[in-house]
Amino acid sequence: MVEVTLWGALGQLAGGQSKVEIEAKDIRELFRKLAEQYPAFEPLIDRGIAVAIDGTIYRDTWSKELPQGAEIFLMPRLAGG
Amino acid sequence: MNFDPRFSGRKFTSVGTRPIRPDGVDKVTGRARYGADFNMAGQLVGRVLRSPHAHAKIRKIDTSKAEKLPGVKAVITAADLPDLTDGDAAMYDILDNCMARTKALYDGHAVAAVAAVDARTARQALKLIVVDYEVLPHVTDVDEAMNHHAPLINDAIFTEGLEEKPVKPSNVTKRSQFGHGDVHQGFGHADFIVERSFKTEQTHQGYIEPHACVASVSSDGTADLWVCTQGHFVYRQHCAQLLGMEASKLRVTSSEIGGGFGGKTHVWAEPVALALSRKAGRPVKLVMTRDEVFRASGPTSATSIDIKIGARKDGTITAAEATLRYSCGPYAGSWAEIGAMTAFACYKLDNVKTVGYEVLVNRPKTAAYRAPSAPMAAFAVESAVDELAKEIGMDPVEFRIRNAAQEGTRSSYGPVYGPIGIGPTLEAAKSHPHMKAPLGPNQGRGMACGFWFNFGGQTCTDLNIGMDGSVSLAVGTVDVGGSRASLSLVAAEELGIAYEHVKAIVADTSSLGYNDMTDGSRGTFSSSMATISAARNAIKILRERAAQMWDIAVDDVVWEKGHAVAKGEKHGNLGKLSLKEIAAASGKTGGPIAGHSELVADGAGVSFATHICDIEVDPETGSTRVIRYTVVQDAGKAVHPTYVEGQYQGGAAQGIGWALNEEYIYGKDGRLQNPGFLDYRIPVCSDLPMIDTQILEIPNPNHPYGVRGVGETSIVPPLAAIANAVSNAAGVRMTHIPMSPPRILAAIEAERGG
């Protein structure tokens, strides 16, 4: 079980929660279970969500493992120049 | 991905040296081929008809007279680019931006295009197209657009991110919020509070090369596109989707690029050129004029930002708050969201809150510009930080060092930081000789910090070893700043050969797997990771071939300094085999030797910089002169230090232009008044001092060499550093960018009058 912190817009879609607990071993499973529990997340996941694991931001490595006790933070996927 | 990206702490032979870039001679002799330098037999000239109105319904477009003009081979409107986006809102916006459908949304919005045998005929044809407009009220100012009475740009937009779903449409597409703690409580603990509002005007990236392409659609449905872009694979995806083609049928070749900085990250004219070519049955060359680049490509946001920061007497910030309003052009974006995330990222804050509003205006579609949105937020925050330090009576560097984020700090955008470099850049700035340089009359010194995320992304690389032992490296990230040299150094480092024996090229979309574009400071970070991986795969084959040549087990062969070496007492009499010897024998040991890599480069590592500058202000005219400028930035590991310095200097130079002169000026009619370099003044050499640089190397733990992106962070601090210097020189706080002479003079006179 990992604790996932949601950014503002995502928290609103989760009924005002800023943190949720999910049983997930990697980012792929995390997104799949989030979409199951919170269908409103699905369009945002499709648009792109980045995952910060202990401060390191992952945008595309969905196979990245979520270590127990790690800080998992969901963020908007941003554009660069 | 079977590749370990972790930092290994190795000693380098090639990486960190400064060889001449492989594209250098062609560029300085004029041989290099940019977007407009490519030609095809029988090509036509494409030209685009653009709206003269800021906001207008398109009732009807009559192209019949243009079509009948001798020499005109095709005329297209939105009807020739039907909506194939299948509900993809972002792609629909790109399509509508390429060719207006029901409404022209800004001065310069494309409404029709022609392909003709020559430019004169094409221009004549444009004049024969009759567009029946119903002119609508417009709004170009970000604050005015938020007013309830402002003309509505898109009545299908309802603000996202509000607690209650709005019942009326709005020009505000989204509200976003970040932060932690309780700012109200935090301000209650402050002895000093600074509260100010700031504005920044819209600027263009100012790339010297305009958008240019040649499109050729064959009668069998396949197509070629030669184009100036930051990401030819992304352009292929966009064009294929918008034209209903299979991606594999469209080969896109990227030309040399005369600057992009985020402005060449999505398509503008390319689908139009392809649609013209498809209709005409001949190749079409479409090159934007400078006027078109300003009016109809993607400048950055104009902004309006409110800042409030409080601190105790001892210099500890107790709370920080920002409200950021960013213009998006007429299409939804996430520009204020990025500003809200980056605004306070340099600082360790217990109580912080940022709110961003995305605002539609009748201006061109906003595009990324080097660390998009961060410079404007940093301008507002760092100006207020400087003012607060002054009120407390602390040195501005010491004040920042006291409040700087560090490993373990919860960032203002959410996650806790790993190892970061803001503290070291501040300490380096503090002890830099620039800080002790004497200042003359009317001169002021300013400094500021900046933050950017940096990204990685999908990356694919091929490394081929020729029979003579030389190495061809094919990468898919467009070279915007010397990456072919840097990636050649990386290949040479891994293989243990000389840099001169590696030749890097940017491969076309049919020759290599998909690559994300060169943005987010990812070019060298991502492609170096893929190059290391490809080289290691090639080394595995080289070892196998050496084992064959020696007739020993491959596990007994190691790779050392460009040679296969047999390890173990039983192989004691075997000499080394060089890469060249193994390559020469490759035809008899299994054929060509190559290494391939496809991976997602993630974990780019956030980046920080501190800039110092000295400015002289003429109090009689408000004109400014940059006396000294210093950039201190963390590169993780500078693969080619000269090009890292170039990125630092380039970001600072663009920031100087943005801070002091550059702005989009709109008339009351909603038309851009200064779409040319005569009236939109970017800095030239004589405007700039030698920009000094200091590279810090705090390794990125998520890259084998410790590399971090360096391309964008350098444009984040300049607006603020220059504003602080001008404010100190002029004796009045400057709150509006650009600080052009009239604006500085007005501020000085208002201060004197007050």
Interface residues (C-beta under 8 A of the other chain):
Chain A: T5 W7 G8 A9 Q12 R47 A52 D54 G55 T56 I57 Y58 R59 D60 T61 S63 K64 E71 F73 M75 P76 L78 A79 G80 G81
Chain B: M1 A90 E160 G161 E163 K174 S176 Q177 F178 Q205 F261 G262 G263 T265 S334 E337 I338 M341 A368 Y369 R370 A371 P372 S411 Y413 G414 P415 V416 Y417 G418 F453 N454 F455 G456 G457 Q458 D519 G520 S521 R522 V600 D602 G603 A604 G605 V606 N702 E712
